[in-house]
Amino acid sequence: MIDLGIFTVPLIGALSVFLVAFFTGDNISFDSIATPADMQWNGYDSNVVTRMLLDELRELNEDAVSEAVGLEVDSSYVDQSIGQYADYFGIGKLVDTTRNLVGANQYYVSSEIADVNGKIRYTARLFTPKSDQPVDTVKIDGDPADPAPMLQQAAEVLLTKINPYIMALHYFKQESATKQWDYPKTKEFLKLHIETPPPEDNYLSYDLIGRMHRRRAEFDTTLSPEQRHQELLDAIPPLMAALRQNANFLYTNLTLGTIYTDLEDFANADKYFAKAVSIDPNYLPARQRWGKSLAKQGRLREAVFQYVAAVEIAPDDAELRSTLGELYFKLNHTDDAMAQWKVAEYLDPSNGQIREDLRKSTKPPSQ
């Protein structure tokens, strides 16, 4: 039996970009980056430069994580969500492969920085164990006094070669923030991902294409009602393509449920929300979105069921309890409504709306 403890230092040091492996599902090993003497004298030795590259990779990965499902996920629910992120990025496969570290790497990166006519050049060679795959070489020039831009570009190029979907998520976040609703860079990297074999493993890209249309429908204020409606319709075909490859992908089912709610096609909305809940009964956004959809239809009792489940998942969420109280109140279950509002007030004592709801529930009936 191999004692994994002997690998602790190299795994968390310069020999392995384990964070990248977490978010691509690939086991990637990095050599420490050799640097020339001039850079070392200026404080940029091998350890510093390698760490700078890892930081750039980490930033790209953080963007990928934050945009992975296109949902507003409260940080207090990270513990419940982490299992879904693991499935989403294939970490389960990574955990299995790391049990056999020797020879298990899918990518190996050997790199160094050299002086070139007063400048520096980062050269990386990306190896795979597949004999039919050529060695990819990356060369990026930079300024020896400021190597950060060079390393940032190197991280982007390396991730593009390893998994362009990660870069697509990165640019999806950036272009959404800057309201570039045509998503030119996102589409560029999605095209690379879709064209990379195997073709039956493109559901992540199709899912993101669908969410691009939905994001525009939701946030592009220049759209007319007709254009917004069309964006929602345009989101459906790529999402359906994603489901054909992976019918049990939670986030595609959830997005389709949300879109059909916006289109007021509630039969289909219920179908896809129910599927999402069956895939993960403890995934809070699925319960919330289905509850909102049911309330929009006036199906208050069914909405209460979803919000009760949501409160069980996140019992310290004042907003969830407040909403559940409102639903109870509309159903004339005043005692249940008051119980939820009292807990909500305890959790969020500065919320004036909750105090108003409590006053409403205790107000004597008019004579």
Secondary structure, 3 states (H helix, E strand, C coil): CCCHHHHHHHHHCCCECHHHHHHHCCCEEECCCECCHHHHHCCCCHHHHHHHHHHHHHHHHHHHHHCCCCCCCCHHHHHHHHHHHHHHHCHHHHHHHHCCCCCCCCEEEEEEEEEECCEEEEEEEEECCCCCCCCEEEEEEEECCECHHHHHHHHHHHHHHHCHHHHHHHHHHHHHHCCCCCCHHHHHHHHHHHCCCCHHHCHHHHHHHHHHHHHHHHHCCCCCHHHHHHHHHHHHHHHHHHHHHCCCCHHHHHHHHHHHHHCCCHHHHHHHHHHHHHHCCCCHHHHHHHHHHHHHCCCHHHHHHHHHHHHHHCCCCHHHHHHHHHHHHHCCCHHHHHHHHHHHHHHCCCCHHHHHHHHHHHCCCCC
